[in-house]
Amino acid sequence: MSYQSINPNNGKTLKSYDHVSDAQLEISLATAESCFQTWKQTSYQERAAIVARAARLLHAHVDDFATLATLEMGKRIDEARGEVKFSGDILNYYAEHAEEFLKPVQLHPKVGEAHMESSPLGVLFCVEPWNFPYYQLARVAGAQLMAGNVVVVKHAGCVPQCALAFEKLWIDAGAPVGAYTNLQITHEQSGAIIDDPRIKGVALTGSVAAGRTVAARAGQNLKKTSMELGGSDAFIVLEDADMDLTIPWAVWGRMYNGGQTCCAAKRFIVLDAVADVFLEKFMAALSALTPGDPMDETTTHGPLSTEEALLQLIGQVDNAVKHGARLVMGGKRLDRPGSFMQVTILTDITADNPAFRDEFFGPVVSFYRVKDEAAAIALANDSDFGLGGSVFTKDIARGKRVASHIDTGMMFINNIDWTDAELPFGGIKYSGYGRELGNMGIQEFVNKKMVRIASLTAPR
């Protein structure tokens, strides 16, 4: 199947692109490898000049990039603008800090001296998803290009125009051909790329199934990988939570990006003492959202990314109800053109219901009542995923205690704001491994070489 750009607001096909041939793919890989031999020799200052220029271009053309994202995957236009700006911020962050992050680290052996130094691995293969068509690219490109690596990228098949625009960004910024390469390839070609000895590492953001396949293939080739997969994040509301603070975060946490976010709030775990109040206020806030064209700034509820995504989500909801869950609101597609789903709340979800383990990638709330803090922690941890989570309470010490007991890669107290380039992003369990962003993000694909200097007599 070709790469297709389809507007989910009305179902109209915008553009289609053929897969590249094996011969074209070979040229791209050879060019990337050749580029790396030069790029790795450039100074941090030279790399930073290009990466910072790319950031300025993103900031200067926010509307152009944002419009493509809205047309291709239905992201509301104000959210799309925010993503473009944040992507530029990420590039700036690494342009400014990469040299500091990767400077030699002194060690202290008993005899002589030693240090650790960082060097790039080579050509990296990055497999990226559609839900943040620029941010996902920026967080690998910014870090890895500044580290001296080069990247070849398979972006999602439903956002080809965004993928091409991001590739052009690097050429416009003055990057050498081969530093950043967009590949419109098949799954079979992806496997061949992982096998290729010129590829030194693989980064994937996507589904658990994709992660298993790609990690297994890379493992057969003994190649370093990072995996950012799904999530089923808990949103814990304790009895002392400030509802005026909590409800807006609950709406944002579930509905941002149409609910199509790995680290979205998905399981709402609320103490009995405030469950009725929370649910009443939450339903009222969700009911006030206005479906419409995501290009219209007054729209507060946009479409899902594709018709396939909509049908899958409706199927999950139907299956949950079939297995005993109670539908509190929504559950069906909206009666309008495009791939729109009603905001949905499911409750009475038992442990034997598939919905208890599933990830709902869209505007579906799983609502749970629990008797106390200990039960909230236990339920939050009873998940195959471990990406993020949040806890809402007026007692910050209590919030920290709860956060420390949740088995995830990220926790947030009285917020769910992960939009900071300094904050490492990633999870555990089925949510994957490795980190992107922050100091940790640039360390994933560099060689950590120990160098020791000592005047020692060889042992006899």
C-alpha positions as CSV (number, residue, x, y, z in Angstrom):
1,M,0.0,0.0,0.0
2,S,1.3,3.5,-0.9
3,Y,1.8,6.3,1.6
4,Q,-1.6,8.2,1.6
5,S,-2.4,11.6,2.9
6,I,-6.2,11.5,3.7
7,N,-7.9,14.4,5.5
8,P,-9.8,12.7,8.5
9,N,-12.1,15.7,8.7
10,N,-13.8,14.7,5.5
11,G,-12.2,11.5,4.2
12,K,-10.8,13.1,1.1
13,T,-7.5,11.8,-0.3
14,L,-5.0,14.7,-0.6
15,K,-2.0,13.0,-2.0
16,S,-0.5,9.5,-2.5
17,Y,3.2,8.5,-2.7
18,D,4.8,5.3,-4.0
19,H,7.3,3.3,-2.0
20,V,10.9,3.8,-3.0
21,S,12.5,1.1,-5.0
22,D,15.3,-1.1,-3.5
23,A,17.7,0.7,-5.8
24,Q,16.6,4.1,-4.5
25,L,16.9,2.8,-0.9
26,E,20.4,1.7,-1.5
27,I,21.4,5.1,-2.8
28,S,19.9,6.7,0.4
29,L,21.7,4.4,2.7
30,A,25.0,4.9,0.9
31,T,24.5,8.6,1.0
32,A,23.8,8.6,4.7
33,E,26.9,6.5,5.4
34,S,29.0,8.8,3.3
35,C,27.6,11.8,5.1
36,F,28.3,10.3,8.5
37,Q,32.0,10.0,7.7
38,T,32.1,13.8,7.3
39,W,29.4,14.8,9.8
40,K,31.1,13.0,12.7
41,Q,34.2,15.2,12.1
42,T,32.3,18.5,12.3
43,S,32.5,20.5,15.5
44,Y,29.6,21.0,17.9
45,Q,29.6,24.7,16.7
46,E,29.1,23.7,13.1
47,R,26.4,21.2,13.9
48,A,24.7,23.7,16.3
49,A,24.6,26.3,13.6
50,I,22.5,24.0,11.3
51,V,20.3,22.6,14.1
52,A,19.5,26.1,15.4
53,R,18.8,27.3,11.9
54,A,16.3,24.5,11.5
55,A,14.7,25.6,14.8
56,R,14.4,29.2,13.5
57,L,12.7,27.9,10.3
58,L,10.2,26.0,12.3
59,H,9.4,29.0,14.4
60,A,9.2,31.3,11.4
61,H,6.8,29.0,9.5
62,V,4.6,27.7,12.3
63,D,1.4,28.0,10.3
64,D,2.8,26.2,7.2
65,F,3.9,23.2,9.2
66,A,0.8,23.2,11.4
67,T,-1.6,23.2,8.6
68,L,-0.1,20.1,7.1
69,A,-0.5,18.2,10.4
70,T,-4.1,19.3,10.7
71,L,-4.9,18.3,7.2
72,E,-3.2,14.9,7.4
73,M,-4.0,13.6,10.9
74,G,-6.7,15.9,12.2
75,K,-4.8,17.6,15.0
76,R,-6.6,20.8,16.0
77,I,-4.8,23.8,14.5
78,D,-3.9,25.4,17.8
79,E,-2.4,22.2,19.1
80,A,-0.6,21.7,15.8
81,R,0.9,25.2,16.2
82,G,2.0,24.3,19.7
83,E,3.7,21.1,18.4
84,V,5.6,23.0,15.8
85,K,6.8,25.6,18.3
86,F,7.8,22.9,20.8
87,S,9.7,21.0,18.1
88,G,11.7,24.1,17.4
89,D,12.4,24.5,21.1
90,I,13.7,20.9,21.2
91,L,16.2,21.6,18.4
92,N,17.3,24.8,20.1
93,Y,17.8,22.9,23.4
94,Y,20.2,20.4,21.9
95,A,22.0,23.0,19.8
96,E,22.7,24.9,23.0
97,H,23.5,21.9,25.4
98,A,24.9,19.0,23.4
99,E,28.5,19.8,23.8
100,E,28.1,20.2,27.6
101,F,26.1,16.9,27.8
102,L,28.8,15.0,25.8
103,K,31.9,16.5,27.2
104,P,34.5,14.0,28.7
105,V,33.8,12.9,32.2
106,Q,36.8,12.5,34.5
107,L,37.1,9.2,36.4
108,H,39.3,8.7,39.5
109,P,41.2,5.4,39.4
110,K,43.6,4.5,42.2
111,V,46.6,4.9,39.9
112,G,47.0,7.4,37.0
113,E,44.0,9.1,35.4
114,A,41.0,8.2,33.3
115,H,38.0,9.7,31.6
116,M,34.9,8.7,29.6
117,E,34.5,10.2,26.2
118,S,31.5,10.1,23.9
119,S,31.5,9.5,20.1
120,P,28.7,8.9,17.6
121,L,27.7,5.4,16.5
122,G,26.8,6.1,12.9
123,V,23.7,5.9,10.8
124,L,20.5,5.4,12.9
125,F,17.2,4.0,11.7
126,C,14.2,5.8,13.3
127,V,10.7,4.5,13.0
128,E,8.2,7.2,14.0
129,P,4.4,7.5,14.5
130,W,1.8,9.8,13.1
131,N,0.3,11.3,16.3
132,F,3.0,14.0,16.7
133,P,4.3,14.2,13.1
134,Y,7.0,16.8,14.0
135,Y,7.7,16.5,17.7
136,Q,8.5,12.8,17.3
137,L,11.0,13.6,14.6
138,A,12.5,16.6,16.4
139,R,13.3,14.7,19.5
140,V,15.4,12.1,17.7
141,A,16.9,14.5,15.1
142,G,17.9,17.2,17.5
143,A,19.7,14.9,19.9
144,Q,21.3,12.6,17.4
145,L,22.4,15.1,14.8
146,M,24.1,17.1,17.5
147,A,25.7,13.9,18.8
148,G,27.3,13.4,15.4
149,N,25.0,10.6,14.2
150,V,22.9,10.8,11.0
151,V,19.4,9.5,10.8
152,V,17.2,7.7,8.2
153,V,13.6,7.8,9.1
154,K,10.5,5.8,8.3
155,H,7.6,8.0,9.2
156,A,4.0,6.8,9.4
157,G,2.2,6.1,6.2
158,C,-0.7,8.6,6.9
159,V,1.5,11.7,7.3
160,P,3.7,11.7,4.2
161,Q,3.5,15.4,3.6
162,C,4.6,16.2,7.1
163,A,7.5,13.7,6.7
164,L,8.7,15.4,3.5
165,A,8.3,18.9,5.0
166,F,10.6,17.9,7.9
167,E,13.2,16.4,5.6
168,K,13.1,19.6,3.5
169,L,13.6,21.6,6.7
170,W,17.1,20.2,7.1
171,I,18.1,20.9,3.6
172,D,16.8,24.5,3.9
173,A,18.8,24.7,7.2
174,G,22.0,23.8,5.4
175,A,22.4,20.2,6.6
176,P,24.4,18.1,4.2
177,V,22.4,15.6,2.1
178,G,22.3,12.3,4.0
179,A,22.2,13.9,7.5
180,Y,18.5,13.5,7.7
181,T,16.7,11.2,5.2
182,N,13.0,10.5,4.9
183,L,12.3,6.9,3.6
184,Q,8.9,6.0,2.2
185,I,9.5,2.2,2.5
186,T,7.6,-1.0,3.0
187,H,7.7,-3.2,6.2
188,E,9.9,-5.6,4.3
189,Q,12.3,-2.9,3.4
190,S,12.4,-1.8,7.0
191,G,13.6,-5.3,8.0
192,A,16.3,-5.1,5.4
193,I,17.4,-1.7,6.8
194,I,17.7,-3.1,10.3
195,D,19.8,-6.0,8.9
196,D,22.1,-3.6,7.0
197,P,25.6,-3.4,8.6
198,R,25.7,0.4,8.0
199,I,22.8,0.8,10.5
200,K,24.3,1.1,14.0
201,G,21.1,1.7,16.1
202,V,17.3,1.6,15.9
203,A,14.9,4.0,17.6
204,L,11.1,3.3,17.5
205,T,8.1,5.1,18.8
206,G,4.9,3.1,18.1
207,S,2.8,0.1,19.2
208,V,3.8,-2.8,21.4
209,A,3.5,-5.1,18.4
210,A,5.8,-2.9,16.3
211,G,8.2,-2.7,19.1
212,R,8.4,-6.5,19.5
213,T,9.0,-7.0,15.8
214,V,11.6,-4.2,15.4
215,A,13.4,-5.0,18.7
216,A,13.6,-8.7,17.8
217,R,15.1,-8.0,14.4
218,A,17.6,-5.5,15.8
219,G,18.4,-8.0,18.6
220,Q,19.3,-10.6,16.0
221,N,21.7,-8.1,14.6
222,L,23.0,-7.1,18.1
223,K,22.1,-3.5,17.5
224,K,21.3,-1.0,20.2
225,T,17.6,0.0,20.3
226,S,15.3,2.4,22.2
227,M,11.6,1.7,22.3
228,E,8.9,4.2,23.2
229,L,5.6,2.2,23.0
230,G,2.1,2.5,24.3
231,G,0.7,3.6,27.7
232,S,-2.3,3.3,29.9
233,D,-1.5,6.1,32.3
234,A,-3.3,6.4,35.6
235,F,-4.8,9.8,36.6
236,I,-5.2,9.4,40.4
237,V,-7.5,11.8,42.3
238,L,-7.2,11.7,46.1
239,E,-9.9,13.0,48.4
240,D,-8.2,16.3,49.1
241,A,-7.7,17.2,45.4
242,D,-8.5,20.7,44.3
243,M,-11.3,20.1,41.7
244,D,-10.9,23.5,40.1
245,L,-7.3,22.5,39.3
246,T,-8.0,18.8,38.6
247,I,-10.9,18.9,36.2
248,P,-9.2,21.0,33.5
249,W,-6.2,18.7,33.7
250,A,-8.5,15.7,33.4
251,V,-10.0,17.1,30.2
252,W,-6.7,18.1,28.8
253,G,-5.0,14.8,29.8
254,R,-7.6,12.7,28.1
255,M,-8.6,14.9,25.1
256,Y,-5.3,16.6,24.1
257,N,-4.5,15.5,20.5
258,G,-7.9,13.8,20.3
259,G,-6.8,11.4,23.1
260,Q,-4.2,10.0,20.7
261,T,-1.2,10.4,23.0
262,C,1.0,7.6,24.5
263,C,1.2,9.4,27.8
264,A,-2.4,10.6,27.9
265,A,-4.5,10.1,31.0
266,K,-6.4,6.9,30.2
267,R,-7.4,5.3,33.5
268,F,-9.1,7.7,36.0
269,I,-8.7,6.2,39.5
270,V,-10.7,8.3,42.0
271,L,-11.2,7.8,45.7
272,D,-14.8,7.0,46.7
273,A,-15.1,10.1,48.8
274,V,-14.9,12.4,45.8
275,A,-15.8,10.0,42.9
276,D,-19.3,11.3,42.4
277,V,-18.3,14.9,42.5
278,F,-15.4,14.3,40.1
279,L,-17.4,12.3,37.6
280,E,-20.2,14.9,37.5
281,K,-17.8,17.8,36.9
282,F,-15.8,15.7,34.4
283,M,-18.8,14.7,32.4
284,A,-20.0,18.3,32.3
285,A,-16.7,19.5,31.0
286,L,-16.4,16.8,28.4
287,S,-19.9,17.4,27.2
288,A,-19.1,21.0,26.6
289,L,-16.5,20.2,23.9
290,T,-17.5,21.2,20.4
291,P,-16.8,18.9,17.5
292,G,-15.9,20.5,14.2
293,D,-13.3,21.2,11.6
294,P,-9.9,21.0,13.2
295,M,-8.8,24.0,11.1
296,D,-11.4,26.1,12.9
297,E,-9.9,27.6,16.0
298,T,-13.3,27.4,17.8
299,T,-13.3,23.6,17.5
300,T,-12.5,21.8,20.7
301,H,-13.1,18.2,19.6
302,G,-11.5,17.1,16.4
303,P,-11.5,13.8,14.4
304,L,-9.4,10.7,15.0
305,S,-6.4,10.3,12.7
306,T,-7.9,7.8,10.3
307,E,-11.1,5.9,9.7
308,E,-9.3,2.7,10.6
309,A,-8.4,4.2,14.0
310,L,-12.0,5.2,14.6
311,L,-13.4,1.7,13.8
312,Q,-10.8,0.0,16.0
313,L,-11.7,2.3,18.9
314,I,-15.4,1.7,18.5
315,G,-14.7,-2.0,18.4
316,Q,-12.8,-1.9,21.6
317,V,-15.6,0.0,23.4
318,D,-18.2,-2.5,22.1
319,N,-16.1,-5.3,23.3
320,A,-15.7,-3.7,26.7
321,V,-19.5,-3.4,27.1
322,K,-20.0,-6.9,25.9
323,H,-17.7,-8.1,28.7
324,G,-19.7,-6.2,31.4
325,A,-18.4,-2.6,31.4
326,R,-21.0,0.1,31.8
327,L,-21.2,2.9,29.2
328,V,-21.7,6.2,31.1
329,M,-21.6,8.4,28.0
330,G,-20.8,8.2,24.3
331,G,-19.6,5.0,22.7
332,K,-20.4,5.7,19.0
333,R,-19.2,7.7,16.1
334,L,-20.5,11.2,15.7
335,D,-23.2,11.7,13.1
336,R,-21.1,14.0,10.8
337,P,-18.6,13.6,8.0
338,G,-15.1,12.5,9.0
339,S,-13.6,10.1,11.5
340,F,-15.2,11.6,14.7
341,M,-16.0,9.7,17.8
342,Q,-18.2,10.7,20.7
343,V,-16.4,11.4,24.0
344,T,-16.9,8.1,25.9
345,I,-16.7,7.0,29.5
346,L,-16.6,3.4,30.6
347,T,-16.9,2.2,34.2
348,D,-17.5,-1.0,36.1
349,I,-14.5,-2.5,34.3
350,T,-13.5,-5.8,35.9
351,A,-10.1,-7.4,35.8
352,D,-11.3,-10.1,33.3
353,N,-12.6,-7.5,30.9
354,P,-10.2,-6.9,27.9
355,A,-10.7,-3.2,28.6
356,F,-8.8,-3.6,31.8
357,R,-5.6,-4.3,29.9
358,D,-6.2,-2.5,26.6
359,E,-4.9,0.9,25.6
360,F,-7.6,3.1,24.3
361,F,-6.0,5.5,21.7
362,G,-8.7,8.1,21.5
363,P,-11.4,10.0,23.5
364,V,-12.3,7.1,25.8
365,V,-12.2,7.4,29.5
366,S,-11.8,4.3,31.8
367,F,-13.2,5.3,35.2
368,Y,-12.5,3.4,38.4
369,R,-13.6,4.0,42.0
370,V,-11.3,2.9,44.8
371,K,-11.6,3.0,48.6
372,D,-8.3,4.5,49.6
373,E,-4.8,5.6,48.6
374,A,-3.3,2.0,48.8
375,A,-6.0,0.7,46.5
376,A,-5.3,3.5,44.0
377,I,-1.6,2.7,43.9
378,A,-2.3,-1.0,43.5
379,L,-4.7,-0.4,40.6
380,A,-2.4,2.0,38.9
381,N,0.4,-0.6,39.0
382,D,-1.9,-3.4,37.8
383,S,-1.1,-2.6,34.2
384,D,1.1,-4.1,31.4
385,F,2.2,-0.5,30.7
386,G,4.5,1.8,32.6
387,L,4.9,5.1,30.7
388,G,3.5,7.9,32.9
389,G,0.9,8.8,35.4
390,S,-0.3,11.6,37.6
391,V,-1.7,12.2,41.1
392,F,-3.8,15.1,42.3
393,T,-3.7,16.2,45.9
394,K,-3.3,19.4,48.0
395,D,-0.7,17.6,50.1
396,I,2.5,17.7,48.1
397,A,4.4,15.3,50.4
398,R,1.6,12.8,50.0
399,G,1.7,13.3,46.2
400,K,5.4,12.6,46.2
401,R,4.9,9.4,48.3
402,V,2.2,8.1,45.9
403,A,4.3,9.0,42.8
404,S,7.3,7.1,44.3
405,H,5.1,3.9,44.5
406,I,3.9,4.0,40.9
407,D,5.8,1.8,38.5
408,T,6.3,4.1,35.5
409,G,9.0,6.1,33.8
410,M,7.3,9.4,34.6
411,M,5.0,10.8,37.2
412,F,3.4,14.2,37.6
413,I,1.9,15.8,40.7
414,N,-1.0,18.2,40.1
415,N,-0.2,18.5,36.4
416,I,0.5,16.3,33.3
417,D,2.9,18.7,31.6
418,W,5.6,16.7,29.8
419,T,6.2,19.5,27.3
420,D,9.7,20.5,28.4
421,A,12.8,19.6,26.4
422,E,14.8,19.2,29.6
423,L,12.6,16.4,30.9
424,P,13.5,12.8,29.9
425,F,10.6,11.0,28.3
426,G,10.1,7.2,28.4
427,G,8.8,4.2,30.3
428,I,9.1,0.7,31.5
429,K,7.3,-2.6,31.1
430,Y,5.3,-2.8,27.8
431,S,5.9,1.0,27.4
432,G,9.4,0.3,26.3
433,Y,12.9,1.3,27.4
434,G,15.4,4.0,26.8
435,R,14.8,7.8,27.1
436,E,14.4,10.7,24.7
437,L,14.8,14.4,25.5
438,G,16.9,15.9,28.3
439,N,20.5,14.9,28.9
440,M,19.5,11.2,28.9
441,G,18.1,11.5,25.3
442,I,21.4,12.4,23.7
443,Q,23.2,9.5,25.5
444,E,21.2,6.7,24.0
445,F,23.3,6.3,20.8
446,V,26.8,7.3,21.6
447,N,29.8,5.2,22.4
448,K,31.0,5.7,25.9
449,K,34.7,5.1,25.6
450,M,36.9,4.8,28.7
451,V,40.5,6.0,28.3
452,R,43.1,5.4,31.0
453,I,46.5,6.9,31.3
454,A,48.9,5.3,33.8
455,S,52.6,4.3,34.1
456,L,52.1,0.8,35.3
457,T,54.4,-2.3,35.2
458,A,52.8,-5.2,33.5
459,P,52.0,-8.1,35.8
460,R,54.3,-11.1,35.6
